[in-house]
Amino acid sequence: MNEPLVFLNNQMVPASQAHIAIYDAGIVLGATVTEQTRTFHKRPWRLHDHLDRLFRSLRYVGMDIGLTKEQLVGISQELIEHNARLLDDGGELGLVHFVTAGEYPTYAGMSGRP
């Protein structure tokens, strides 16, 4: 595939097909936890440290992403390997782990608890 991939809702998706609903709590409330890992020579710099910080923040706000740190390391490395192949020789990546609290039916006009 000659298109960048993203990991969204527990699946790899071509970046052009990725979207977040406008009633997602990350949009409506700004309820997000974010961490970015940069690459050097197309390798993640201190990925484990970044993911430790991400999981610490997730615990602090009470979010559970349903993945272990080890699983997210594997997913992150898979994304970096795929997307780095699409770069020019000197290109680098910024891998953003962007977690929201998810979609709230109330904000979409549906019944249900927020």
PDB file as gemmi writes it, atoms N, CA and C in Angstrom:
CRYST1    1.000    1.000    1.000  90.00  90.00  90.00 P 1                      
ATOM      1  N   MET A   1       0.844  -1.175   0.000  1.00  0.00           N  
ATOM      2  CA  MET A   1       0.000   0.000   0.000  1.00  0.00           C  
ATOM      3  C   MET A   1       0.891   1.240   0.000  1.00  0.00           C  
ATOM      4  N   ASN A   2       0.578   2.182  -0.847  1.00  0.00           N  
ATOM      5  CA  ASN A   2       1.379   3.400  -0.981  1.00  0.00           C  
ATOM      6  C   ASN A   2       0.753   4.581  -0.266  1.00  0.00           C  
ATOM      7  N   GLU A   3       0.048   4.306   0.811  1.00  0.00           N  
ATOM      8  CA  GLU A   3      -0.603   5.353   1.585  1.00  0.00           C  
ATOM      9  C   GLU A   3      -0.261   5.150   3.053  1.00  0.00           C  
ATOM     10  N   PRO A   4      -0.089   6.245   3.797  1.00  0.00           N  
ATOM     11  CA  PRO A   4       0.157   6.094   5.231  1.00  0.00           C  
ATOM     12  C   PRO A   4      -1.009   5.383   5.917  1.00  0.00           C  
ATOM     13  N   LEU A   5      -0.676   4.625   6.942  1.00  0.00           N  
ATOM     14  CA  LEU A   5      -1.681   3.967   7.767  1.00  0.00           C  
ATOM     15  C   LEU A   5      -1.796   4.674   9.104  1.00  0.00           C  
ATOM     16  N   VAL A   6      -2.968   4.555   9.714  1.00  0.00           N  
ATOM     17  CA  VAL A   6      -3.195   4.991  11.085  1.00  0.00           C  
ATOM     18  C   VAL A   6      -3.861   3.834  11.821  1.00  0.00           C  
ATOM     19  N   PHE A   7      -3.793   3.867  13.134  1.00  0.00           N  
ATOM     20  CA  PHE A   7      -4.473   2.870  13.955  1.00  0.00           C  
ATOM     21  C   PHE A   7      -5.637   3.577  14.623  1.00  0.00           C  
ATOM     22  N   LEU A   8      -6.854   3.192  14.246  1.00  0.00           N  
ATOM     23  CA  LEU A   8      -8.053   3.869  14.737  1.00  0.00           C  
ATOM     24  C   LEU A   8      -9.099   2.826  15.091  1.00  0.00           C  
ATOM     25  N   ASN A   9      -9.628   2.937  16.299  1.00  0.00           N  
ATOM     26  CA  ASN A   9     -10.663   2.003  16.761  1.00  0.00           C  
ATOM     27  C   ASN A   9     -10.234   0.543  16.597  1.00  0.00           C  
ATOM     28  N   ASN A  10      -9.011   0.278  17.014  1.00  0.00           N  
ATOM     29  CA  ASN A  10      -8.441  -1.077  17.041  1.00  0.00           C  
ATOM     30  C   ASN A  10      -8.227  -1.713  15.678  1.00  0.00           C  
ATOM     31  N   GLN A  11      -8.020  -0.895  14.655  1.00  0.00           N  
ATOM     32  CA  GLN A  11      -7.669  -1.463  13.352  1.00  0.00           C  
ATOM     33  C   GLN A  11      -6.787  -0.506  12.561  1.00  0.00           C  
ATOM     34  N   MET A  12      -5.957  -1.106  11.706  1.00  0.00           N  
ATOM     35  CA  MET A  12      -5.135  -0.321  10.791  1.00  0.00           C  
ATOM     36  C   MET A  12      -6.029   0.170   9.658  1.00  0.00           C  
ATOM     37  N   VAL A  13      -5.937   1.464   9.374  1.00  0.00           N  
ATOM     38  CA  VAL A  13      -6.803   2.084   8.376  1.00  0.00           C  
ATOM     39  C   VAL A  13      -5.952   3.002   7.509  1.00  0.00           C  
ATOM     40  N   PRO A  14      -6.184   3.038   6.188  1.00  0.00           N  
ATOM     41  CA  PRO A  14      -5.507   4.051   5.373  1.00  0.00           C  
ATOM     42  C   PRO A  14      -5.853   5.448   5.905  1.00  0.00           C  
ATOM     43  N   ALA A  15      -4.866   6.310   5.981  1.00  0.00           N  
ATOM     44  CA  ALA A  15      -5.074   7.642   6.557  1.00  0.00           C  
ATOM     45  C   ALA A  15      -6.218   8.388   5.881  1.00  0.00           C  
ATOM     46  N   SER A  16      -6.388   8.207   4.584  1.00  0.00           N  
ATOM     47  CA  SER A  16      -7.446   8.919   3.861  1.00  0.00           C  
ATOM     48  C   SER A  16      -8.846   8.463   4.262  1.00  0.00           C  
ATOM     49  N   GLN A  17      -8.953   7.315   4.920  1.00  0.00           N  
ATOM     50  CA  GLN A  17     -10.260   6.795   5.329  1.00  0.00           C  
ATOM     51  C   GLN A  17     -10.532   6.977   6.819  1.00  0.00           C  
ATOM     52  N   ALA A  18      -9.581   7.518   7.546  1.00  0.00           N  
ATOM     53  CA  ALA A  18      -9.734   7.683   8.990  1.00  0.00           C  
ATOM     54  C   ALA A  18     -10.573   8.919   9.294  1.00  0.00           C  
ATOM     55  N   HIS A  19     -11.477   8.784  10.251  1.00  0.00           N  
ATOM     56  CA  HIS A  19     -12.264   9.932  10.687  1.00  0.00           C  
ATOM     57  C   HIS A  19     -12.732   9.726  12.127  1.00  0.00           C  
ATOM     58  N   ILE A  20     -12.983  10.842  12.785  1.00  0.00           N  
ATOM     59  CA  ILE A  20     -13.524  10.846  14.140  1.00  0.00           C  
ATOM     60  C   ILE A  20     -14.869  11.557  14.068  1.00  0.00           C  
ATOM     61  N   ALA A  21     -15.877  10.994  14.705  1.00  0.00           N  
ATOM     62  CA  ALA A  21     -17.209  11.597  14.686  1.00  0.00           C  
ATOM     63  C   ALA A  21     -17.197  12.969  15.361  1.00  0.00           C  
ATOM     64  N   ILE A  22     -18.024  13.873  14.878  1.00  0.00           N  
ATOM     65  CA  ILE A  22     -18.059  15.224  15.454  1.00  0.00           C  
ATOM     66  C   ILE A  22     -18.613  15.229  16.873  1.00  0.00           C  
ATOM     67  N   TYR A  23     -19.283  14.165  17.296  1.00  0.00           N  
ATOM     68  CA  TYR A  23     -19.788  14.099  18.666  1.00  0.00           C  
ATOM     69  C   TYR A  23     -18.902  13.237  19.565  1.00  0.00           C  
ATOM     70  N   ASP A  24     -17.697  12.963  19.120  1.00  0.00           N  
ATOM     71  CA  ASP A  24     -16.708  12.298  19.967  1.00  0.00           C  
ATOM     72  C   ASP A  24     -16.337  13.252  21.104  1.00  0.00           C  
ATOM     73  N   ALA A  25     -16.169  12.715  22.302  1.00  0.00           N  
ATOM     74  CA  ALA A  25     -15.834  13.547  23.458  1.00  0.00           C  
ATOM     75  C   ALA A  25     -14.528  14.308  23.262  1.00  0.00           C  
ATOM     76  N   GLY A  26     -13.644  13.781  22.441  1.00  0.00           N  
ATOM     77  CA  GLY A  26     -12.407  14.497  22.146  1.00  0.00           C  
ATOM     78  C   GLY A  26     -12.661  15.791  21.396  1.00  0.00           C  
ATOM     79  N   ILE A  27     -13.720  15.822  20.583  1.00  0.00           N  
ATOM     80  CA  ILE A  27     -14.094  17.020  19.837  1.00  0.00           C  
ATOM     81  C   ILE A  27     -14.982  17.914  20.693  1.00  0.00           C  
ATOM     82  N   VAL A  28     -16.038  17.331  21.271  1.00  0.00           N  
ATOM     83  CA  VAL A  28     -17.037  18.104  22.004  1.00  0.00           C  
ATOM     84  C   VAL A  28     -16.480  18.667  23.312  1.00  0.00           C  
ATOM     85  N   LEU A  29     -15.723  17.863  24.033  1.00  0.00           N  
ATOM     86  CA  LEU A  29     -15.240  18.252  25.355  1.00  0.00           C  
ATOM     87  C   LEU A  29     -13.733  18.468  25.435  1.00  0.00           C  
ATOM     88  N   GLY A  30     -13.021  18.110  24.399  1.00  0.00           N  
ATOM     89  CA  GLY A  30     -11.564  18.170  24.466  1.00  0.00           C  
ATOM     90  C   GLY A  30     -10.992  17.095  25.373  1.00  0.00           C  
ATOM     91  N   ALA A  31     -11.749  16.009  25.570  1.00  0.00           N  
ATOM     92  CA  ALA A  31     -11.330  14.921  26.459  1.00  0.00           C  
ATOM     93  C   ALA A  31     -10.353  14.017  25.717  1.00  0.00           C  
ATOM     94  N   THR A  32      -9.071  14.364  25.780  1.00  0.00           N  
ATOM     95  CA  THR A  32      -8.039  13.611  25.069  1.00  0.00           C  
ATOM     96  C   THR A  32      -6.810  13.407  25.942  1.00  0.00           C  
ATOM     97  N   VAL A  33      -6.075  12.384  25.624  1.00  0.00           N  
ATOM     98  CA  VAL A  33      -4.724  12.180  26.152  1.00  0.00           C  
ATOM     99  C   VAL A  33      -3.848  11.977  24.926  1.00  0.00           C  
ATOM    100  N   THR A  34      -2.777  12.751  24.834  1.00  0.00           N  
ATOM    101  CA  THR A  34      -1.947  12.745  23.631  1.00  0.00           C  
ATOM    102  C   THR A  34      -0.475  12.622  23.997  1.00  0.00           C  
ATOM    103  N   GLU A  35       0.233  11.863  23.197  1.00  0.00           N  
ATOM    104  CA  GLU A  35       1.688  11.720  23.348  1.00  0.00           C  
ATOM    105  C   GLU A  35       2.275  11.564  21.954  1.00  0.00           C  
ATOM    106  N   GLN A  36       3.407  12.188  21.708  1.00  0.00           N  
ATOM    107  CA  GLN A  36       4.048  12.071  20.400  1.00  0.00           C  
ATOM    108  C   GLN A  36       5.445  11.487  20.541  1.00  0.00           C  
ATOM    109  N   THR A  37       5.744  10.558  19.651  1.00  0.00           N  
ATOM    110  CA  THR A  37       7.073   9.959  19.573  1.00  0.00           C  
ATOM    111  C   THR A  37       7.669  10.301  18.222  1.00  0.00           C  
ATOM    112  N   ARG A  38       8.813  10.873  18.229  1.00  0.00           N  
ATOM    113  CA  ARG A  38       9.509  11.259  17.009  1.00  0.00           C  
ATOM    114  C   ARG A  38      10.478  10.169  16.572  1.00  0.00           C  
ATOM    115  N   THR A  39      10.738  10.099  15.285  1.00  0.00           N  
ATOM    116  CA  THR A  39      11.749   9.153  14.816  1.00  0.00           C  
ATOM    117  C   THR A  39      13.045   9.886  14.491  1.00  0.00           C  
ATOM    118  N   PHE A  40      14.138   9.164  14.639  1.00  0.00           N  
ATOM    119  CA  PHE A  40      15.456   9.582  14.163  1.00  0.00           C  
ATOM    120  C   PHE A  40      15.993   8.397  13.371  1.00  0.00           C  
ATOM    121  N   HIS A  41      16.398   8.653  12.147  1.00  0.00           N  
ATOM    122  CA  HIS A  41      16.829   7.579  11.250  1.00  0.00           C  
ATOM    123  C   HIS A  41      15.724   6.526  11.113  1.00  0.00           C  
ATOM    124  N   LYS A  42      14.487   7.033  11.114  1.00  0.00           N  
ATOM    125  CA  LYS A  42      13.282   6.207  10.936  1.00  0.00           C  
ATOM    126  C   LYS A  42      13.074   5.181  12.054  1.00  0.00           C  
ATOM    127  N   ARG A  43      13.653   5.454  13.220  1.00  0.00           N  
ATOM    128  CA  ARG A  43      13.448   4.611  14.398  1.00  0.00           C  
ATOM    129  C   ARG A  43      12.842   5.467  15.504  1.00  0.00           C  
ATOM    130  N   PRO A  44      11.905   4.919  16.266  1.00  0.00           N  
ATOM    131  CA  PRO A  44      11.274   5.719  17.323  1.00  0.00           C  
ATOM    132  C   PRO A  44      12.268   6.067  18.429  1.00  0.00           C  
ATOM    133  N   TRP A  45      12.226   7.312  18.855  1.00  0.00           N  
ATOM    134  CA  TRP A  45      13.114   7.783  19.913  1.00  0.00           C  
ATOM    135  C   TRP A  45      12.395   7.638  21.245  1.00  0.00           C  
ATOM    136  N   ARG A  46      12.909   6.768  22.120  1.00  0.00           N  
ATOM    137  CA  ARG A  46      12.415   6.575  23.477  1.00  0.00           C  
ATOM    138  C   ARG A  46      10.928   6.204  23.514  1.00  0.00           C  
ATOM    139  N   LEU A  47      10.544   5.315  22.617  1.00  0.00           N  
ATOM    140  CA  LEU A  47       9.140   4.901  22.521  1.00  0.00           C  
ATOM    141  C   LEU A  47       8.602   4.411  23.863  1.00  0.00           C  
ATOM    142  N   HIS A  48       9.367   3.598  24.570  1.00  0.00           N  
ATOM    143  CA  HIS A  48       8.890   3.060  25.851  1.00  0.00           C  
ATOM    144  C   HIS A  48       8.651   4.173  26.864  1.00  0.00           C  
ATOM    145  N   ASP A  49       9.518   5.173  26.887  1.00  0.00           N  
ATOM    146  CA  ASP A  49       9.320   6.307  27.796  1.00  0.00           C  
ATOM    147  C   ASP A  49       8.047   7.072  27.444  1.00  0.00           C  
ATOM    148  N   HIS A  50       7.826   7.288  26.157  1.00  0.00           N  
ATOM    149  CA  HIS A  50       6.621   7.999  25.727  1.00  0.00           C  
ATOM    150  C   HIS A  50       5.363   7.206  26.088  1.00  0.00           C  
ATOM    151  N   LEU A  51       5.414   5.897  25.890  1.00  0.00           N  
ATOM    152  CA  LEU A  51       4.240   5.084  26.202  1.00  0.00           C  
ATOM    153  C   LEU A  51       4.030   4.941  27.705  1.00  0.00           C  
ATOM    154  N   ASP A  52       5.108   4.935  28.489  1.00  0.00           N  
ATOM    155  CA  ASP A  52       4.952   4.965  29.951  1.00  0.00           C  
ATOM    156  C   ASP A  52       4.191   6.221  30.360  1.00  0.00           C  
ATOM    157  N   ARG A  53       4.566   7.351  29.776  1.00  0.00           N  
ATOM    158  CA  ARG A  53       3.905   8.621  30.089  1.00  0.00           C  
ATOM    159  C   ARG A  53       2.444   8.592  29.629  1.00  0.00           C  
ATOM    160  N   LEU A  54       2.191   8.042  28.438  1.00  0.00           N  
ATOM    161  CA  LEU A  54       0.823   7.935  27.936  1.00  0.00           C  
ATOM    162  C   LEU A  54      -0.035   7.107  28.892  1.00  0.00           C  
ATOM    163  N   PHE A  55       0.443   5.931  29.277  1.00  0.00           N  
ATOM    164  CA  PHE A  55      -0.342   5.062  30.154  1.00  0.00           C  
ATOM    165  C   PHE A  55      -0.508   5.664  31.547  1.00  0.00           C  
ATOM    166  N   ARG A  56       0.480   6.384  32.036  1.00  0.00           N  
ATOM    167  CA  ARG A  56       0.350   7.080  33.312  1.00  0.00           C  
ATOM    168  C   ARG A  56      -0.759   8.128  33.222  1.00  0.00           C  
ATOM    169  N   SER A  57      -0.784   8.881  32.133  1.00  0.00           N  
ATOM    170  CA  SER A  57      -1.826   9.891  31.929  1.00  0.00           C  
ATOM    171  C   SER A  57      -3.202   9.242  31.788  1.00  0.00           C  
ATOM    172  N   LEU A  58      -3.269   8.134  31.070  1.00  0.00           N  
ATOM    173  CA  LEU A  58      -4.544   7.427  30.918  1.00  0.00           C  
ATOM    174  C   LEU A  58      -5.077   6.953  32.268  1.00  0.00           C  
ATOM    175  N   ARG A  59      -4.196   6.423  33.114  1.00  0.00           N  
ATOM    176  CA  ARG A  59      -4.621   6.007  34.457  1.00  0.00           C  
ATOM    177  C   ARG A  59      -5.121   7.206  35.254  1.00  0.00           C  
ATOM    178  N   TYR A  60      -4.422   8.316  35.143  1.00  0.00           N  
ATOM    179  CA  TYR A  60      -4.769   9.522  35.898  1.00  0.00           C  
ATOM    180  C   TYR A  60      -6.178   9.999  35.560  1.00  0.00           C  
ATOM    181  N   VAL A  61      -6.564   9.953  34.285  1.00  0.00           N  
ATOM    182  CA  VAL A  61      -7.893  10.434  33.880  1.00  0.00           C  
ATOM    183  C   VAL A  61      -8.936   9.317  33.827  1.00  0.00           C  
ATOM    184  N   GLY A  62      -8.530   8.082  34.086  1.00  0.00           N  
ATOM    185  CA  GLY A  62      -9.476   6.974  34.138  1.00  0.00           C  
ATOM    186  C   GLY A  62      -9.888   6.420  32.790  1.00  0.00           C  
ATOM    187  N   MET A  63      -9.028   6.537  31.785  1.00  0.00           N  
ATOM    188  CA  MET A  63      -9.321   5.971  30.464  1.00  0.00           C  
ATOM    189  C   MET A  63      -8.614   4.627  30.312  1.00  0.00           C  
ATOM    190  N   ASP A  64      -9.317   3.679  29.704  1.00  0.00           N  
ATOM    191  CA  ASP A  64      -8.741   2.367  29.405  1.00  0.00           C  
ATOM    192  C   ASP A  64      -8.838   2.151  27.900  1.00  0.00           C  
ATOM    193  N   ILE A  65      -7.707   1.966  27.235  1.00  0.00           N  
ATOM    194  CA  ILE A  65      -7.731   1.800  25.780  1.00  0.00           C  
ATOM    195  C   ILE A  65      -7.870   0.337  25.358  1.00  0.00           C  
ATOM    196  N   GLY A  66      -7.893  -0.562  26.317  1.00  0.00           N  
ATOM    197  CA  GLY A  66      -8.081  -1.973  25.981  1.00  0.00           C  
ATOM    198  C   GLY A  66      -6.862  -2.628  25.360  1.00  0.00           C  
ATOM    199  N   LEU A  67      -5.710  -1.994  25.489  1.00  0.00           N  
ATOM    200  CA  LEU A  67      -4.450  -2.540  24.978  1.00  0.00           C  
ATOM    201  C   LEU A  67      -3.402  -2.456  26.075  1.00  0.00           C  
ATOM    202  N   THR A  68      -2.482  -3.398  26.069  1.00  0.00           N  
ATOM    203  CA  THR A  68      -1.341  -3.304  26.973  1.00  0.00           C  
ATOM    204  C   THR A  68      -0.273  -2.416  26.334  1.00  0.00           C  
ATOM    205  N   LYS A  69       0.670  -2.012  27.150  1.00  0.00           N  
ATOM    206  CA  LYS A  69       1.785  -1.226  26.611  1.00  0.00           C  
ATOM    207  C   LYS A  69       2.526  -2.033  25.552  1.00  0.00           C  
ATOM    208  N   GLU A  70       2.734  -3.312  25.799  1.00  0.00           N  
ATOM    209  CA  GLU A  70       3.459  -4.152  24.844  1.00  0.00           C  
ATOM    210  C   GLU A  70       2.716  -4.235  23.511  1.00  0.00           C  
ATOM    211  N   GLN A  71       1.395  -4.339  23.569  1.00  0.00           N  
ATOM    212  CA  GLN A  71       0.613  -4.360  22.331  1.00  0.00           C  
ATOM    213  C   GLN A  71       0.754  -3.037  21.580  1.00  0.00           C  
ATOM    214  N   LEU A  72       0.716  -1.924  22.317  1.00  0.00           N  
ATOM    215  CA  LEU A  72       0.832  -0.617  21.675  1.00  0.00           C  
ATOM    216  C   LEU A  72       2.234  -0.392  21.120  1.00  0.00           C  
ATOM    217  N   VAL A  73       3.247  -0.954  21.756  1.00  0.00           N  
ATOM    218  CA  VAL A  73       4.604  -0.904  21.196  1.00  0.00           C  
ATOM    219  C   VAL A  73       4.612  -1.588  19.833  1.00  0.00           C  
ATOM    220  N   GLY A  74       4.041  -2.783  19.747  1.00  0.00           N  
ATOM    221  CA  GLY A  74       4.002  -3.517  18.480  1.00  0.00           C  
ATOM    222  C   GLY A  74       3.240  -2.770  17.398  1.00  0.00           C  
ATOM    223  N   ILE A  75       2.095  -2.210  17.751  1.00  0.00           N  
ATOM    224  CA  ILE A  75       1.293  -1.435  16.798  1.00  0.00           C  
ATOM    225  C   ILE A  75       2.076  -0.217  16.333  1.00  0.00           C  
ATOM    226  N   SER A  76       2.718   0.467  17.270  1.00  0.00           N  
ATOM    227  CA  SER A  76       3.500   1.663  16.942  1.00  0.00           C  
ATOM    228  C   SER A  76       4.639   1.326  15.993  1.00  0.00           C  
ATOM    229  N   GLN A  77       5.344   0.243  16.280  1.00  0.00           N  
ATOM    230  CA  GLN A  77       6.452  -0.149  15.417  1.00  0.00           C  
ATOM    231  C   GLN A  77       5.964  -0.546  14.027  1.00  0.00           C  
ATOM    232  N   GLU A  78       4.823  -1.214  13.961  1.00  0.00           N  
ATOM    233  CA  GLU A  78       4.256  -1.586  12.662  1.00  0.00           C  
ATOM    234  C   GLU A  78       3.899  -0.340  11.847  1.00  0.00           C  
ATOM    235  N   LEU A  79       3.290   0.646  12.497  1.00  0.00           N  
ATOM    236  CA  LEU A  79       2.952   1.898  11.807  1.00  0.00           C  
ATOM    237  C   LEU A  79       4.203   2.616  11.320  1.00  0.00           C  
ATOM    238  N   ILE A  80       5.207   2.696  12.181  1.00  0.00           N  
ATOM    239  CA  ILE A  80       6.444   3.384  11.806  1.00  0.00           C  
ATOM    240  C   ILE A  80       7.111   2.676  10.635  1.00  0.00           C  
ATOM    241  N   GLU A  81       7.205   1.359  10.695  1.00  0.00           N  
ATOM    242  CA  GLU A  81       7.840   0.614   9.598  1.00  0.00           C  
ATOM    243  C   GLU A  81       7.108   0.842   8.282  1.00  0.00           C  
ATOM    244  N   HIS A  82       5.778   0.770   8.313  1.00  0.00           N  
ATOM    245  CA  HIS A  82       5.012   0.970   7.079  1.00  0.00           C  
ATOM    246  C   HIS A  82       5.162   2.403   6.573  1.00  0.00           C  
ATOM    247  N   ASN A  83       4.895   3.371   7.437  1.00  0.00           N  
ATOM    248  CA  ASN A  83       4.875   4.767   7.000  1.00  0.00           C  
ATOM    249  C   ASN A  83       6.263   5.291   6.651  1.00  0.00           C  
ATOM    250  N   ALA A  84       7.304   4.776   7.286  1.00  0.00           N  
ATOM    251  CA  ALA A  84       8.671   5.208   6.971  1.00  0.00           C  
ATOM    252  C   ALA A  84       9.070   4.797   5.557  1.00  0.00           C  
ATOM    253  N   ARG A  85       8.536   3.688   5.077  1.00  0.00           N  
ATOM    254  CA  ARG A  85       8.845   3.255   3.703  1.00  0.00           C  
ATOM    255  C   ARG A  85       8.325   4.241   2.657  1.00  0.00           C  
ATOM    256  N   LEU A  86       7.385   5.071   3.031  1.00  0.00           N  
ATOM    257  CA  LEU A  86       6.795   6.035   2.099  1.00  0.00           C  
ATOM    258  C   LEU A  86       7.550   7.359   2.062  1.00  0.00           C  
ATOM    259  N   LEU A  87       8.536   7.511   2.941  1.00  0.00           N  
ATOM    260  CA  LEU A  87       9.281   8.767   3.056  1.00  0.00           C  
ATOM    261  C   LEU A  87      10.477   8.815   2.119  1.00  0.00           C  
ATOM    262  N   ASP A  88      10.915  10.036   1.819  1.00  0.00           N  
ATOM    263  CA  ASP A  88      12.189  10.226   1.139  1.00  0.00           C  
ATOM    264  C   ASP A  88      13.306   9.798   2.087  1.00  0.00           C  
ATOM    265  N   ASP A  89      14.511   9.694   1.555  1.00  0.00           N  
ATOM    266  CA  ASP A  89      15.645   9.224   2.356  1.00  0.00           C  
ATOM    267  C   ASP A  89      15.828   9.987   3.664  1.00  0.00           C  
ATOM    268  N   GLY A  90      15.712  11.295   3.653  1.00  0.00           N  
ATOM    269  CA  GLY A  90      15.953  12.076   4.867  1.00  0.00           C  
ATOM    270  C   GLY A  90      14.721  12.306   5.715  1.00  0.00           C  
ATOM    271  N   GLY A  91      13.574  11.768   5.304  1.00  0.00           N  
ATOM    272  CA  GLY A  91      12.322  12.030   6.008  1.00  0.00           C  
ATOM    273  C   GLY A  91      12.224  11.324   7.347  1.00  0.00           C  
ATOM    274  N   GLU A  92      11.492  11.934   8.252  1.00  0.00           N  
ATOM    275  CA  GLU A  92      11.254  11.372   9.582  1.00  0.00           C  
ATOM    276  C   GLU A  92       9.765  11.444   9.894  1.00  0.00           C  
ATOM    277  N   LEU A  93       9.372  10.759  10.951  1.00  0.00           N  
ATOM    278  CA  LEU A  93       7.969  10.694  11.351  1.00  0.00           C  
ATOM    279  C   LEU A  93       7.762  11.245  12.749  1.00  0.00           C  
ATOM    280  N   GLY A  94       6.561  11.724  12.989  1.00  0.00           N  
ATOM    281  CA  GLY A  94       6.070  12.018  14.325  1.00  0.00           C  
ATOM    282  C   GLY A  94       4.868  11.113  14.555  1.00  0.00           C  
ATOM    283  N   LEU A  95       4.994  10.143  15.430  1.00  0.00           N  
ATOM    284  CA  LEU A  95       3.907   9.214  15.724  1.00  0.00           C  
ATOM    285  C   LEU A  95       3.099   9.782  16.882  1.00  0.00           C  
ATOM    286  N   VAL A  96       1.853  10.138  16.617  1.00  0.00           N  
ATOM    287  CA  VAL A  96       0.995  10.745  17.634  1.00  0.00           C  
ATOM    288  C   VAL A  96       0.032   9.692  18.168  1.00  0.00           C  
ATOM    289  N   HIS A  97       0.096   9.464  19.469  1.00  0.00           N  
ATOM    290  CA  HIS A  97      -0.893   8.624  20.145  1.00  0.00           C  
ATOM    291  C   HIS A  97      -1.951   9.594  20.668  1.00  0.00           C  
ATOM    292  N   PHE A  98      -3.131   9.563  20.065  1.00  0.00           N  
ATOM    293  CA  PHE A  98      -4.211  10.504  20.357  1.00  0.00           C  
ATOM    294  C   PHE A  98      -5.405   9.692  20.838  1.00  0.00           C  
ATOM    295  N   VAL A  99      -5.692   9.768  22.127  1.00  0.00           N  
ATOM    296  CA  VAL A  99      -6.750   8.965  22.734  1.00  0.00           C  
ATOM    297  C   VAL A  99      -7.883   9.884  23.161  1.00  0.00           C  
ATOM    298  N   THR A 100      -9.111   9.525  22.782  1.00  0.00           N  
ATOM    299  CA  THR A 100     -10.277  10.282  23.235  1.00  0.00           C  
ATOM    300  C   THR A 100     -11.124   9.391  24.136  1.00  0.00           C  
ATOM    301  N   ALA A 101     -12.069  10.007  24.813  1.00  0.00           N  
ATOM    302  CA  ALA A 101     -12.989   9.250  25.670  1.00  0.00           C  
ATOM    303  C   ALA A 101     -14.057   8.529  24.854  1.00  0.00           C  
ATOM    304  N   GLY A 102     -14.089   8.765  23.553  1.00  0.00           N  
ATOM    305  CA  GLY A 102     -15.024   8.062  22.678  1.00  0.00           C  
ATOM    306  C   GLY A 102     -16.269   8.868  22.361  1.00  0.00           C  
ATOM    307  N   GLU A 103     -17.136   8.239  21.606  1.00  0.00           N  
ATOM    308  CA  GLU A 103     -18.363   8.900  21.169  1.00  0.00           C  
ATOM    309  C   GLU A 103     -19.409   8.876  22.280  1.00  0.00           C  
ATOM    310  N   TYR A 104     -20.079   9.995  22.466  1.00  0.00           N  
ATOM    311  CA  TYR A 104     -21.145  10.116  23.454  1.00  0.00           C  
ATOM    312  C   TYR A 104     -22.475  10.184  22.719  1.00  0.00           C  
ATOM    313  N   PRO A 105     -23.353   9.200  22.902  1.00  0.00           N  
ATOM    314  CA  PRO A 105     -24.637   9.203  22.197  1.00  0.00           C  
ATOM    315  C   PRO A 105     -25.460  10.461  22.469  1.00  0.00           C  
ATOM    316  N   THR A 106     -25.377  11.000  23.688  1.00  0.00           N  
ATOM    317  CA  THR A 106     -26.153  12.188  24.043  1.00  0.00           C  
ATOM    318  C   THR A 106     -25.858  13.343  23.099  1.00  0.00           C  
ATOM    319  N   TYR A 107     -24.600  13.522  22.735  1.00  0.00           N  
ATOM    320  CA  TYR A 107     -24.219  14.641  21.873  1.00  0.00           C  
ATOM    321  C   TYR A 107     -24.638  14.414  20.427  1.00  0.00           C  
ATOM    322  N   ALA A 108     -24.962  13.195  20.082  1.00  0.00           N  
ATOM    323  CA  ALA A 108     -25.404  12.885  18.723  1.00  0.00           C  
ATOM    324  C   ALA A 108     -26.927  12.874  18.627  1.00  0.00           C  
ATOM    325  N   GLY A 109     -27.608  13.243  19.717  1.00  0.00           N  
ATOM    326  CA  GLY A 109     -29.060  13.272  19.711  1.00  0.00           C  
ATOM    327  C   GLY A 109     -29.694  11.916  19.944  1.00  0.00           C  
ATOM    328  N   MET A 110     -28.903  10.948  20.408  1.00  0.00           N  
ATOM    329  CA  MET A 110     -29.437   9.616  20.691  1.00  0.00           C  
ATOM    330  C   MET A 110     -29.622   9.472  22.196  1.00  0.00           C  
ATOM    331  N   SER A 111     -30.514   8.589  22.587  1.00  0.00           N  
ATOM    332  CA  SER A 111     -30.698   8.363  24.010  1.00  0.00           C  
ATOM    333  C   SER A 111     -29.520   7.559  24.542  1.00  0.00           C  
ATOM    334  N   GLY A 112     -29.286   7.707  25.803  1.00  0.00           N  
ATOM    335  CA  GLY A 112     -28.193   6.969  26.419  1.00  0.00           C  
ATOM    336  C   GLY A 112     -27.491   7.823  27.441  1.00  0.00           C  
ATOM    337  N   ARG A 113     -26.669   7.196  28.221  1.00  0.00           N  
ATOM    338  CA  ARG A 113     -25.933   7.908  29.267  1.00  0.00           C  
ATOM    339  C   ARG A 113     -24.617   8.414  28.719  1.00  0.00           C  
ATOM    340  N   PRO A 114     -24.244   9.625  29.113  1.00  0.00           N  
ATOM    341  CA  PRO A 114     -22.921  10.123  28.693  1.00  0.00           C  
ATOM    342  C   PRO A 114     -21.812   9.381  29.392  1.00  0.00           C  
TER     343      PRO A 114                                                      
END                                                                             
